[in-house]
Amino acid sequence: MKAKALPSSMSSTAIWTWPTLLGALTLSGLMSALLGQHGVWLAVSWISLSMPLAVITVCLRRAWSRPSSKGGPL
């Protein structure tokens, strides 16, 4: 069985947009955690470091709710 190929219309920009944004969000969270330990810095670091985990959770739930492409249970 052949693996599905990506459509030729998808550019590298379309493929790398979300991973780049999540990486930048994580970097900003790490920098805000290093720069400040109180107040706004703490809140910014917690929020920005939690967002990639929330995205991962949503994507996994979507993947697990779809039927398997191989025809069997997951």
Phi, psi and omega per residue, in radians:
M1 nan 2.306 3.138
K2 -1.454 2.545 3.050
A3 -1.338 2.613 3.107
K4 -1.192 2.256 3.076
A5 -1.534 2.608 3.073
L6 -1.198 2.483 3.081
P7 -1.039 2.513 -3.111
S8 -1.182 -0.264 -3.122
S9 -1.366 -0.206 3.139
M10 -1.413 2.055 3.125
S11 -1.492 2.939 3.110
S12 -1.139 -0.487 3.082
T13 -1.139 -0.738 3.137
A14 -1.168 -0.588 -3.114
I15 -1.320 -0.708 -2.994
W16 -1.691 0.050 -3.104
T17 -1.097 -0.953 -3.091
W18 -1.166 -0.785 3.089
P19 -1.050 -0.638 3.115
T20 -1.169 -0.757 3.120
L21 -1.121 -0.721 3.117
L22 -1.174 -0.617 3.071
G23 -1.145 -0.737 3.112
A24 -1.152 -0.671 3.102
L25 -1.124 -0.739 3.101
T26 -1.123 -0.741 3.117
L27 -1.097 -0.723 3.115
S28 -1.151 -0.620 3.083
G29 -1.149 -0.728 3.108
L30 -1.162 -0.706 3.124
M31 -1.162 -0.700 3.131
S32 -1.202 -0.542 3.070
A33 -1.207 -0.590 3.114
L34 -1.323 -0.624 -3.042
L35 -1.365 -0.555 -3.090
G36 -2.549 2.552 -3.104
Q37 -1.944 -0.049 -3.048
H38 -2.352 2.818 2.973
G39 1.096 -2.253 -3.049
V40 -1.112 -0.671 -3.121
W41 -1.034 -0.737 -3.132
L42 -1.128 -0.756 3.134
A43 -1.146 -0.745 3.131
V44 -1.101 -0.728 -3.126
S45 -1.164 -0.745 3.134
W46 -1.131 -0.773 -3.125
I47 -1.149 -0.831 -3.067
S48 -1.253 -0.469 3.069
L49 -1.452 -0.339 3.111
S50 -1.487 -0.460 -3.087
M51 -1.067 -0.787 3.087
P52 -1.063 -0.605 3.086
L53 -1.171 -0.637 3.085
A54 -1.155 -0.705 3.110
V55 -1.116 -0.746 3.106
I56 -1.064 -0.768 3.135
T57 -1.072 -0.791 3.131
V58 -1.095 -0.768 -3.132
C59 -1.142 -0.697 3.107
L60 -1.158 -0.716 3.103
R61 -1.098 -0.711 3.092
R62 -1.121 -0.731 -3.128
A63 -1.164 -0.689 -3.119
W64 -1.296 -0.406 -3.128
S65 -1.434 -0.262 3.117
R66 -1.445 2.618 3.058
P67 -1.212 2.643 -3.128
S68 -1.174 2.427 3.115
S69 -1.306 -0.236 -3.134
K70 -1.588 -0.088 3.056
G71 1.614 -0.215 -3.118
G72 -1.886 3.071 3.089
P73 -1.216 2.740 -3.119
L74 -1.219 nan nan
